[in-house]
Amino acid sequence: MVMSMVLKGYIRFGLTVIVAIALLWIILRYRDKKNPQKSSLDILKERLEQGEITEAEYQAAKKKQQR
């Protein structure tokens, strides 16, 4: 009987650890998809497409970035 209680304790602990790891993995994976990292070149391209900067400014910034 005592052995059965100990075994149930280990099983409960193991399941708790597995569930905690699964939840952490889901949360981290969701957070990465929600907030993707953009490179500075991508941001420059977006600003060029939106008309915030000119082609000459884009080329100068791109050249400066590649140094």
Order of alpha helices (4+ residues) and beta strands (2+ residues): alpha-alpha-alpha
